[in-house]
Amino acid sequence: DTFMIVADIVHAVDLQLPNPDIGVVYDKDGAEAAQSRKRVLDMLATDNIPCSGGHFLSPGIGRIRRAGTGYRFHSEA
């Protein structure tokens, strides 16, 4: 089975999932961070991989789904 910890790819779940282009001050290269975030979120949604991250609010285990031009987190806990 597969499970991914997204770590700091997403800092602000409620902002960055709907709009993965939104960065945070900790992104050293904003464009590269957005590109990486979109690539990982797309992989999680496409492959239906369960995930969690240090900045996901409780319950913080679930799956990423596409929602419009962004994504949503669906908790499984």
C-alpha positions as CSV (number, residue, x, y, z in Angstrom):
1,D,0.0,0.0,0.0
2,T,1.0,3.6,-0.5
3,F,0.7,6.6,1.8
4,M,2.3,10.0,1.4
5,I,3.3,12.6,3.9
6,V,3.2,15.9,2.0
7,A,5.2,17.7,4.7
8,D,5.6,21.4,3.8
9,I,4.3,21.2,0.2
10,V,1.1,22.6,1.7
11,H,1.3,25.0,4.6
12,A,-2.2,26.6,4.4
13,V,-4.6,23.8,3.5
14,D,-7.7,26.0,3.1
15,L,-5.9,28.4,0.8
16,Q,-3.4,26.4,-1.1
17,L,-5.6,23.4,-2.0
18,P,-8.2,25.5,-3.8
19,N,-5.4,27.6,-5.3
20,P,-2.0,25.8,-5.4
21,D,-0.4,29.0,-6.9
22,I,-0.7,30.7,-3.4
23,G,2.7,30.6,-1.8
24,V,4.0,31.3,1.7
25,V,7.0,33.2,3.0
26,Y,8.9,30.0,3.5
27,D,9.0,29.2,-0.2
28,K,12.5,30.1,-1.4
29,D,11.4,30.0,-5.0
30,G,7.7,30.8,-5.3
31,A,7.3,29.6,-8.9
32,E,9.1,26.3,-8.3
33,A,7.2,25.7,-5.1
34,A,3.8,26.2,-6.9
35,Q,4.9,23.9,-9.7
36,S,6.0,21.2,-7.1
37,R,2.8,21.6,-5.2
38,K,0.6,21.2,-8.3
39,R,2.6,18.2,-9.4
40,V,2.3,16.4,-6.1
41,L,-1.4,17.3,-5.6
42,D,-2.2,16.1,-9.2
43,M,-0.4,12.8,-8.5
44,L,-2.3,12.3,-5.2
45,A,-5.6,13.0,-6.9
46,T,-4.8,10.9,-10.0
47,D,-3.5,7.9,-8.1
48,N,-6.0,8.2,-5.2
49,I,-3.1,8.1,-2.7
50,P,-4.0,8.6,1.0
51,C,-2.0,11.3,2.6
52,S,-1.4,13.6,5.5
53,G,0.9,16.5,6.3
54,G,2.2,18.5,9.2
55,H,-0.1,21.4,8.4
56,F,-3.3,19.4,7.8
57,L,-5.9,20.0,10.6
58,S,-7.3,17.1,12.5
59,P,-8.5,14.7,11.4
60,G,-5.5,14.9,9.0
61,I,-5.6,11.6,7.1
62,G,-7.4,11.5,3.8
63,R,-7.3,11.9,0.1
64,I,-6.9,14.8,-2.3
65,R,-9.7,15.3,-4.9
66,R,-9.9,17.7,-7.8
67,A,-12.3,20.6,-7.3
68,G,-12.6,23.1,-10.1
69,T,-9.1,24.5,-10.9
70,G,-7.8,23.3,-7.5
71,Y,-8.2,20.5,-5.0
72,R,-10.0,19.6,-1.8
73,F,-8.9,17.4,1.1
74,H,-11.4,14.6,2.0
75,S,-10.8,13.3,5.5
76,E,-11.0,9.6,6.1
77,A,-10.7,9.7,9.9
